[in-house]
Structures are given as structure tokens and as C-alpha cells.
């Protein structure tokens, strides 16, 4: 019998805890340590996992545990350094999105993964989501160009607002969350983004003067498709329209129907109520020829189930030597677009995407 893959879990917040639970239930993995700067979160997670070793220093944990794999679920400004150190220590890496804070850092990381022969999987959770995969599949049947409308506004307070404030020390909401939805738009169009513009607003003095907690980007693709993505964080954000996900093409449209939950509930970020497919076909009298179709997604996995699916994919990548090169390029591409959107907001100008 093969020895289990020794995995070090770095970051013990929502995502780190969920990924640790996934490893814990998979016999192919053995958690050899948990790392976080705050003692409460790592002590709680360590107890839940049966008393695994705890560390408050990443470098010490990496040296001490000598893991086969590292799961990085920390704030984005640490991702690049932690991923590089892990790869150079001979470990496979799972890392939450975004991979790094700059395109150049991403390219260096991907090059290092290739040179070391280690697997690098980035946490694009909607890519393993059955309903979102169906959403993308249907969108490709609607003709071209596509019009893609998506948002994820999060009304937050207490600990969630504190987390958002910490995230905004290094990136805006349209960068942090936008990589998911720009990635989806690229999968739907199978076309290159060519230009992006953005608007935004700083709605509180709690956010740094050079940062903004509300933003919207508009992206144009080579095939004529267009899309927008909106994200806002904070106690002032509206709950009225935090969930808009639909795609319009010449042949009709497909929409993810909103699930009934609050915007600061992590399950709501990927949860769907159903898919609604509308056909543009008309009969001789000019009326719609077919009724709208509701596609049930009642059996979709919850947030923990999705994290389980991500770690099953990570396991497959390691055991089956999956080629992740396209995955890496897609991650770089989506980050390139949202960083250009950030530049557009700060300069007030439309930005042409350079490859």
C-alpha cells in the first residue's frame, strides 16, 4: 500500500479549515501540521483533526514537517512567497486564488513548478462545481457574441468585515473575487480579453486612501463578447442584488437563479437555486416558440463538498501526473485582466490587455 501524502495546511480560516477537513477524510492524505499566525484558529482546527502539530511560523513548519504537499490558504499577499518556498522544498502545492499579486510573480511560480516537476493547483472552486460547469456548457450553445453579467456583493460586519479589511490591505474586491468570474467568462467565450475598464468607490474611511471597497469592471473579448463583474464589501453594501449570474446570446440566455441566503454566508457564493434557460426562437406569429426551461441543481454539493472535490482533483493531479499547464495559463490570464481593471480605475482610462 502506498504511503499517504503528507500535507501541511497553512491558514486556518474558512478555506483552510474546509480544505483541512477534506484532507482529513481522505486516506490518501495525512495532515502533518497546521499553520496560522493566530493561536485560536489553529488550536481549534488542531483539536478537530485529532491534535495535529501546530505552528505559528511557516518556514519553521515547512522545515520541521518536510511535507509532500502544502495547502496555502492565507491572505493573498503571502501566496507567492509561500508557494515558491514550498515548491523549492520539493512539495506539491494547492493554493487559494489568486496565485500571486502580479502577473510576473505568477509566471515565476509556474516556471518553478515546471522546473521542479511538482504539481501546482490553484483554487478556482467554481471549476469543480457541477451547476457552474453546466452553466458554462449551456452558455456555449447560445451563439456569439455573448453578454455576461455577474456580481458578488457581500454585506459584511464583525469578523467578516475584519477579514475583508485585511484582504483590502493588498487588493480590491474586483481583483480578489474577480479572477473567478473573469475565468468563467474566458471559459464561456473561449476567446481572449482585449480591453477592460473599471469604476469604483471608497465608501468608508476604514479602507486605506489608495484602496476602494466597491468596484465594477467591464471587459471586451476578441470575438465581440462583453461582460461585467461587480463586487463590493462592507457593512454599507446592499443585500438587494448580491447575486447576478446570467449570460445572453443571440439564441437566448441562461441564468443561475438565486439561492435564498445572505451574502456573507460562504455557501451562498457558489450555491445555486436552479438554472433557467430561455430560448429566443419565435413562431410564425412572432411569439416565443418554446417555454423557458428550469434545470434543477438541488443535488449540488455544499461549500465543504466543493472543497472535497478540489482536493480530489489535487490528489488526481499528483497520482496521475495531470498536465496543469493550461490551468496555469488560465489563472495568469484572469489575474492579468483584473489587475488591468484595477489600473483602469486608478487612471480613469480603458486598458488594452497585453500578452
C-alpha positions as CSV (number, residue, x, y, z in Angstrom):
1,X,0.0,0.0,0.0
2,X,1.3,3.5,-0.9
3,X,2.2,5.8,1.9
4,X,-0.2,8.7,2.4
5,X,0.7,12.1,1.1
6,X,1.9,14.2,4.0
7,X,0.2,17.6,3.7
8,X,0.9,20.9,5.6
9,X,-2.2,23.2,5.9
10,X,-1.3,26.8,6.0
11,X,-4.0,29.2,7.1
12,X,-6.8,28.1,9.4
13,X,-9.7,30.4,8.3
14,X,-12.8,29.4,6.4
15,X,-11.0,28.0,3.3
16,X,-8.1,26.5,5.2
17,X,-10.5,24.7,7.6
18,X,-12.6,23.4,4.8
19,X,-9.6,22.1,2.9
20,X,-8.2,20.5,6.0
21,X,-11.5,18.7,6.6
22,X,-11.2,17.4,3.0
23,X,-7.7,16.0,3.6
24,X,-8.7,14.6,6.9
25,X,-11.5,12.4,5.4
26,X,-9.2,11.1,2.5
27,X,-7.0,8.2,3.5
28,X,-4.6,9.2,0.7
29,X,-3.6,12.3,2.8
30,X,-2.0,12.7,6.2
31,X,-2.1,16.2,7.8
32,X,1.3,16.7,9.4
33,X,0.7,20.3,10.7
34,X,-1.5,23.4,10.7
35,X,-0.1,26.9,10.5
36,X,-1.6,30.3,11.4
37,X,-0.5,33.5,13.0
38,X,-3.5,33.5,15.4
39,X,-3.4,30.8,18.1
40,X,-7.2,30.4,18.4
41,X,-7.9,29.3,14.8
42,X,-5.0,26.7,14.7
43,X,-5.8,25.3,18.1
44,X,-9.4,24.9,17.2
45,X,-8.5,23.2,13.9
46,X,-5.8,21.0,15.5
47,X,-8.3,19.8,18.1
48,X,-10.9,19.0,15.4
49,X,-8.3,17.0,13.5
50,X,-7.2,14.9,16.5
51,X,-4.3,17.0,17.8
52,X,-2.0,17.5,14.8
53,X,1.1,19.7,15.3
54,X,0.6,23.5,15.4
55,X,2.9,26.2,14.1
56,X,2.9,30.0,14.1
57,X,5.7,30.2,11.6
58,X,5.5,28.9,8.0
59,X,9.2,28.4,7.4
60,X,9.6,26.5,10.7
61,X,6.6,24.3,9.8
62,X,8.0,23.6,6.3
63,X,11.4,22.6,7.7
64,X,10.0,20.6,10.6
65,X,7.3,18.6,8.8
66,X,9.0,18.0,5.5
67,X,5.7,17.6,3.7
68,X,4.9,16.1,0.3
69,X,2.3,18.7,-0.3
70,X,1.4,22.2,1.1
71,X,-2.1,23.7,1.1
72,X,-1.9,27.5,1.2
73,X,-5.0,29.3,2.4
74,X,-3.6,32.6,3.7
75,X,-4.1,36.2,2.7
76,X,-3.1,36.8,-0.9
77,X,0.0,38.9,-0.2
78,X,1.7,35.8,1.2
79,X,0.8,33.4,-1.6
80,X,3.8,34.0,-3.9
81,X,6.5,33.6,-1.3
82,X,4.8,30.6,0.4
83,X,4.3,28.8,-3.0
84,X,7.9,29.4,-4.1
85,X,9.3,28.1,-0.8
86,X,7.1,25.0,-0.9
87,X,8.0,24.1,-4.5
88,X,11.7,24.6,-3.8
89,X,11.3,22.4,-0.7
90,X,10.1,19.6,-3.1
91,X,6.4,19.8,-2.2
92,X,3.3,19.8,-4.5
93,X,1.1,22.9,-3.8
94,X,-2.5,23.7,-3.6
95,X,-3.1,27.5,-3.3
96,X,-6.2,29.6,-2.9
97,X,-6.7,32.2,-5.6
98,X,-5.2,34.5,-6.6
99,X,-1.9,32.8,-7.2
100,X,0.1,36.0,-6.6
101,X,-0.3,39.7,-6.6
102,X,1.4,40.3,-10.0
103,X,1.5,38.6,-13.4
104,X,5.3,38.5,-13.2
105,X,5.2,36.6,-9.9
106,X,2.7,34.1,-11.3
107,X,4.9,33.5,-14.3
108,X,7.9,32.9,-12.0
109,X,5.9,30.4,-9.9
110,X,4.6,28.5,-12.9
111,X,8.2,28.3,-14.3
112,X,9.4,27.0,-10.9
113,X,6.6,24.3,-10.8
114,X,7.6,23.1,-14.2
115,X,11.3,23.0,-13.3
116,X,10.8,21.2,-10.0
117,X,8.2,18.8,-11.6
118,X,5.8,19.5,-8.7
119,X,2.0,19.9,-9.2
120,X,0.5,23.4,-8.6
121,X,-3.3,23.6,-8.4
122,X,-5.0,27.0,-7.9
123,X,-8.3,27.1,-6.0
124,X,-10.8,28.1,-8.8
125,X,-13.6,26.4,-6.9
126,X,-16.4,27.0,-9.5
127,X,-14.4,24.9,-12.0
128,X,-15.3,21.8,-10.0
129,X,-18.9,22.9,-9.3
130,X,-21.4,20.8,-11.3
131,X,-24.0,23.5,-11.7
132,X,-21.4,26.1,-12.8
133,X,-19.9,23.6,-15.2
134,X,-23.4,23.1,-16.7
135,X,-23.9,26.9,-16.8
136,X,-20.7,27.3,-18.8
137,X,-21.6,24.4,-21.1
138,X,-25.1,25.9,-21.9
139,X,-23.6,29.3,-22.5
140,X,-21.6,27.9,-25.4
141,X,-24.8,26.9,-27.2
142,X,-26.2,30.5,-27.2
143,X,-24.2,31.8,-30.2
144,X,-21.9,34.7,-30.4
145,X,-21.3,37.3,-29.2
146,X,-22.2,36.7,-25.5
147,X,-23.2,39.3,-22.9
148,X,-22.1,38.1,-19.4
149,X,-23.5,39.7,-16.3
150,X,-22.1,38.7,-12.9
151,X,-21.6,40.0,-9.4
152,X,-20.8,39.0,-5.8
153,X,-21.6,41.8,-3.4
154,X,-21.0,40.9,0.3
155,X,-22.7,42.8,3.1
156,X,-20.3,42.2,6.0
157,X,-19.8,43.1,9.6
158,X,-17.9,41.8,12.7
159,X,-15.3,39.2,11.9
160,X,-16.2,39.0,8.2
161,X,-15.7,42.8,7.8
162,X,-12.4,42.5,9.6
163,X,-11.3,39.8,7.1
164,X,-12.4,42.0,4.2
165,X,-10.4,44.9,5.6
166,X,-7.3,42.7,5.9
167,X,-7.8,41.5,2.3
168,X,-8.0,45.1,1.1
169,X,-4.6,45.8,2.5
170,X,-3.3,44.2,-0.7
171,X,-6.1,44.1,-3.2
172,X,-9.6,45.3,-4.1
173,X,-12.7,43.2,-4.2
174,X,-12.8,43.2,-8.0
175,X,-9.3,41.7,-8.0
176,X,-9.7,39.2,-5.2
177,X,-13.1,37.8,-6.4
178,X,-12.9,38.9,-10.0
179,X,-10.4,36.3,-11.0
180,X,-13.1,33.6,-10.5
181,X,-15.6,35.3,-12.8
182,X,-13.3,36.6,-15.5
183,X,-12.0,33.0,-15.6
184,X,-15.6,31.8,-16.2
185,X,-16.1,34.4,-18.9
186,X,-13.0,33.2,-20.7
187,X,-14.2,29.6,-20.5
188,X,-17.6,30.6,-21.9
189,X,-16.3,32.6,-24.8
190,X,-13.1,30.6,-25.5
191,X,-11.8,34.0,-26.6
192,X,-9.1,36.4,-25.4
193,X,-10.0,39.5,-23.4
194,X,-8.7,42.5,-25.3
195,X,-9.6,45.6,-23.2
196,X,-11.0,46.4,-19.8
197,X,-12.3,49.4,-18.0
198,X,-13.5,49.9,-14.4
199,X,-15.3,52.1,-11.9
200,X,-15.1,52.1,-8.2
201,X,-15.7,53.9,-4.9
202,X,-14.2,54.1,-1.5
203,X,-17.2,54.0,0.8
204,X,-15.5,54.2,4.2
205,X,-12.5,55.8,5.9
206,X,-11.8,52.3,7.3
207,X,-10.3,51.4,3.9
208,X,-6.8,52.8,3.0
209,X,-6.8,56.0,1.0
210,X,-5.4,54.2,-2.1
211,X,-8.0,51.4,-1.9
212,X,-11.7,51.0,-2.7
213,X,-14.3,48.6,-1.4
214,X,-16.7,48.8,-4.3
215,X,-15.8,48.2,-8.0
216,X,-17.2,47.1,-11.3
217,X,-15.1,46.0,-14.3
218,X,-16.3,45.8,-18.0
219,X,-14.3,43.5,-20.3
220,X,-14.4,43.1,-24.1
221,X,-13.3,39.9,-25.9
222,X,-11.7,39.3,-29.2
223,X,-14.9,37.7,-30.5
224,X,-17.1,40.7,-29.7
225,X,-18.4,39.3,-26.4
226,X,-18.7,41.6,-23.4
227,X,-19.0,41.0,-19.7
228,X,-19.2,42.9,-16.4
229,X,-18.4,41.9,-12.9
230,X,-19.3,43.9,-9.8
231,X,-18.0,43.4,-6.2
232,X,-18.5,45.4,-3.0
233,X,-17.6,44.5,0.6
234,X,-18.7,46.1,3.8
235,X,-21.5,47.0,6.3
236,X,-23.0,49.5,3.9
237,X,-23.4,47.1,0.9
238,X,-26.9,46.3,-0.3
239,X,-28.3,42.8,0.0
240,X,-30.9,43.5,-2.7
241,X,-28.8,42.3,-5.7
242,X,-25.8,40.4,-4.5
243,X,-26.4,37.5,-6.8
244,X,-26.5,38.2,-10.6
245,X,-25.2,35.5,-12.9
246,X,-26.6,35.3,-16.4
247,X,-25.4,35.0,-20.0
248,X,-27.2,36.3,-23.1
249,X,-26.5,35.2,-26.6
250,X,-28.3,35.5,-30.0
251,X,-30.2,32.2,-29.3
252,X,-31.4,33.1,-25.8
253,X,-30.0,33.2,-22.3
254,X,-29.1,31.1,-19.3
255,X,-29.2,32.4,-15.7
256,X,-28.3,31.0,-12.3
257,X,-31.4,31.5,-10.1
258,X,-30.5,33.0,-6.7
259,X,-30.5,30.7,-3.7
260,X,-32.1,32.2,-0.6
261,X,-29.2,33.0,1.7
262,X,-27.2,36.0,3.0
263,X,-24.3,37.5,1.0
264,X,-21.8,36.9,3.9
265,X,-22.7,33.2,4.0
266,X,-19.8,31.5,2.3
267,X,-22.1,28.8,0.9
268,X,-24.1,31.5,-1.0
269,X,-21.0,32.5,-3.0
270,X,-21.2,29.3,-5.2
271,X,-24.7,27.9,-4.3
272,X,-27.3,27.9,-7.0
273,X,-31.1,27.6,-6.8
274,X,-31.5,26.3,-10.4
275,X,-30.6,27.2,-14.0
276,X,-33.1,29.0,-16.1
277,X,-32.7,28.5,-19.9
278,X,-34.6,30.9,-22.2
279,X,-34.9,30.3,-25.9
280,X,-35.1,33.2,-28.3
281,X,-36.9,31.1,-31.0
282,X,-40.2,32.6,-32.2
283,X,-43.1,31.1,-34.2
284,X,-44.8,32.4,-37.3
285,X,-46.9,34.9,-35.1
286,X,-43.7,36.2,-33.5
287,X,-44.3,34.7,-30.1
288,X,-41.8,32.5,-28.3
289,X,-41.8,29.0,-29.7
290,X,-40.7,27.3,-26.6
291,X,-41.2,27.9,-22.9
292,X,-38.3,28.7,-20.5
293,X,-36.7,25.6,-19.1
294,X,-35.8,25.2,-15.4
295,X,-32.8,22.9,-14.8
296,X,-32.7,21.6,-11.2
297,X,-29.5,21.9,-9.2
298,X,-31.0,20.6,-6.0
299,X,-28.4,17.9,-5.6
300,X,-25.4,20.2,-5.9
301,X,-22.6,19.9,-3.3
302,X,-22.4,22.5,-0.4
303,X,-19.2,24.5,0.2
304,X,-17.5,21.7,2.0
305,X,-18.5,19.3,-0.8
306,X,-16.8,21.6,-3.3
307,X,-13.6,21.8,-1.3
308,X,-13.7,18.0,-1.2
309,X,-13.9,17.9,-5.0
310,X,-11.0,20.4,-5.2
311,X,-8.8,18.1,-3.1
312,X,-9.8,15.1,-5.0
313,X,-8.6,16.9,-8.2
314,X,-5.4,17.8,-6.4
315,X,-4.9,14.1,-5.5
316,X,-5.5,13.1,-9.1
317,X,-3.0,15.7,-10.3
318,X,-0.3,14.2,-8.1
319,X,-1.2,10.5,-8.6
320,X,-1.9,10.6,-12.3
321,X,0.6,13.3,-13.3
322,X,-2.1,15.5,-14.8
323,X,-0.9,18.3,-17.1
324,X,-1.9,21.5,-15.4
325,X,-0.2,23.9,-17.9
326,X,-3.5,25.2,-19.3
327,X,-4.8,25.7,-15.8
328,X,-1.8,27.8,-15.0
329,X,-2.1,29.9,-18.1
330,X,-5.8,30.5,-17.4
331,X,-5.0,31.6,-13.9
332,X,-2.4,34.1,-15.2
333,X,-4.8,35.3,-17.8
334,X,-7.7,36.1,-15.4
335,X,-5.3,37.8,-13.0
336,X,-3.9,39.9,-15.9
337,X,-7.4,41.2,-16.7
338,X,-8.5,42.1,-13.1
339,X,-5.2,43.9,-12.5
340,X,-5.7,45.8,-15.7
341,X,-9.2,46.7,-14.3
342,X,-7.6,47.9,-11.1
343,X,-5.3,50.1,-13.2
344,X,-8.2,51.4,-15.2
345,X,-10.0,52.5,-12.0
346,X,-6.9,54.3,-10.7
347,X,-6.1,56.0,-14.0
348,X,-9.6,56.6,-15.3
349,X,-8.7,55.1,-18.6
350,X,-9.6,52.0,-20.6
351,X,-6.7,49.5,-20.6
352,X,-5.7,47.4,-23.6
353,X,-4.7,43.8,-22.5
354,X,-1.1,43.0,-23.4
355,X,0.0,39.3,-23.7
